[in-house]
Amino acid sequence: MNKLSKFCKELSNFTKIKPEIYLSPATGYRARAEFGFSKSSYTMVVDEDKKYMDKSSIPHTSIQQLMPNLLSKINESETLQKKLFQINFRTSGTKCLATLIYHKQLKEEWIHVAKDIQESIKNISVIGRSKKQKVSIGPEDIEVVCNFDNSSFRILQNDLVFFQPNFYLYSLMISFITQQLQEPNDLLELYCGCGGFTLPLASKFKKVFATENNRHSIRLLKESIKLNNLSNIETVRLSDNETASALANKRTFRRLENINMQSYQFSHILVDPPRAGLSDETINLSKQFKNMIYISCNPETFLRDIVKLERNIKSIGIFDQFTNTQHLEVVAFL
Ligand SMILES: C[S@@+](CC[C@H](N)C(=O)[O-])C[C@H]1O[C@@H](n2cnc3c(N)ncnc32)[C@H](O)[C@@H]1O
């Protein structure tokens, strides 16, 4: 049984609602791709199910186009090659970040040859990393333009933050959410990352309060809020459990000093946790909300949490973000 049939069968134990299913192209879909580097070539960091097809066809075409040139440059230079073990790519659709990760400290000589890559390969931005060291040769942040609902949003990201990995399904996930949304007032968003959903959804709510525990993501989100001239989003670095404690008035945080939490009238909570799913504190917090939007990258913990949340599924979309693997992404209104 394939992964979609398997999940739909499991889901039928929880709801009679039929899921909407969104498929991805089988190639060129990954906006982020991580490769090992060994014996002068790229090697795919193999997924647990070991079922990748031709790995070079998975990244978005803008990444695919520069991969051979970058490899030639690396293989021409002993300085670039030595102790290099990983190369991570991410793309805005045109501009690509290439992060070269080493088991050695990067010195002047490395900077010199990395500058040559930066100058000779179009649309690349090179970053070198090793233990406790980062050397940026090009810009560190890239800007994704998300076109949606006749508007476009500029979303900054860099190599230290989460960003939606499937170039094609990302905007379909946003459309699914906005189509299902009913009676929006204010939104509480947990695990907001650098604002992949926060920024496009802000126009649908009066105000948004968004939290996340990664400081790089929060810095980027704050910059993107300014870039897009949005005035109805407030964001603070708080973990899921800290957010729950703050809203229950169990703890005070200096980071919340300038925010008037009493002014919010939340109609919805949106959560997009890592694979481990929701903490018990977040489950309890969610129970106080009339409407919940749960984005999950792990159907197993999603189904576990549905039981703990004691909520019914009102609508659900399944997004096959990683075709050829066992992974599925779920967006549910509860
Ligand atoms: C699946 S990502 C979703 C990010 C964002 N919603 C997006 O689509 O770009 C999960 C996010 O949760 C954050 N995170 C992980 N553990 C967390 C925690 N305990 N509290 C708050 N945020 C956490 C990660 O840094 C990451 O940005």
The ligand as an SDF file (V2000), in Angstrom:
LIG
                    3D

 27 29  0  0  0  0  0  0  0  0999 V2000
    8.3110   22.7510   10.7460 C   0  0  0  0  0  0  0  0  0  0  0  0
    9.1080   24.2610   11.1560 S   0  0  0  0  0  0  0  0  0  0  0  0
    7.8680   25.4230   10.7210 C   0  0  0  0  0  0  0  0  0  0  0  0
    8.3520   26.8180   10.5020 C   0  0  0  0  0  0  0  0  0  0  0  0
    7.3680   27.7700    9.7880 C   0  0  0  0  0  0  0  0  0  0  0  0
    6.0110   27.5810   10.2180 N   0  0  0  0  0  0  0  0  0  0  0  0
    7.4670   27.6170    8.2970 C   0  0  0  0  0  0  0  0  0  0  0  0
    6.6390   26.9580    7.6710 O   0  0  0  0  0  0  0  0  0  0  0  0
    8.4350   28.1550    7.7170 O   0  0  0  0  0  0  0  0  0  0  0  0
    9.0960   24.1840   12.8920 C   0  0  0  0  0  0  0  0  0  0  0  0
    9.6710   25.4120   13.5630 C   0  0  0  0  0  0  0  0  0  0  0  0
    9.5540   25.2080   14.9760 O   0  0  0  0  0  0  0  0  0  0  0  0
   10.7000   25.7500   15.6150 C   0  0  0  0  0  0  0  0  0  0  0  0
   10.8000   25.0580   16.9100 N   0  0  0  0  0  0  0  0  0  0  0  0
   11.3350   23.8490   17.1900 C   0  0  0  0  0  0  0  0  0  0  0  0
   11.1520   23.5310   18.4770 N   0  0  0  0  0  0  0  0  0  0  0  0
   10.4720   24.5720   19.0370 C   0  0  0  0  0  0  0  0  0  0  0  0
   10.0020   24.8470   20.3480 C   0  0  0  0  0  0  0  0  0  0  0  0
   10.1600   23.9650   21.3470 N   0  0  0  0  0  0  0  0  0  0  0  0
    9.3520   25.9980   20.5640 N   0  0  0  0  0  0  0  0  0  0  0  0
    9.1590   26.8960   19.5670 C   0  0  0  0  0  0  0  0  0  0  0  0
    9.6010   26.6940   18.2930 N   0  0  0  0  0  0  0  0  0  0  0  0
   10.2480   25.5480   18.0400 C   0  0  0  0  0  0  0  0  0  0  0  0
   11.8320   25.5130   14.6320 C   0  0  0  0  0  0  0  0  0  0  0  0
   12.8840   26.4200   14.8330 O   0  0  0  0  0  0  0  0  0  0  0  0
   11.1270   25.7050   13.2860 C   0  0  0  0  0  0  0  0  0  0  0  0
   11.2470   27.0220   12.8310 O   0  0  0  0  0  0  0  0  0  0  0  0
  1  2  1  0
  2  3  1  0
  2 10  1  0
  3  4  1  0
  4  5  1  0
  5  6  1  0
  5  7  1  0
  7  8  2  0
  7  9  1  0
 10 11  1  0
 11 12  1  0
 11 26  1  0
 12 13  1  0
 13 14  1  0
 13 24  1  0
 14 15  1  0
 14 23  1  0
 15 16  2  0
 16 17  1  0
 17 18  1  0
 17 23  2  0
 18 19  1  0
 18 20  2  0
 20 21  1  0
 21 22  2  0
 22 23  1  0
 24 25  1  0
 24 26  1  0
 26 27  1  0
M  CHG  2   2   1   9  -1
M  END
$$$$
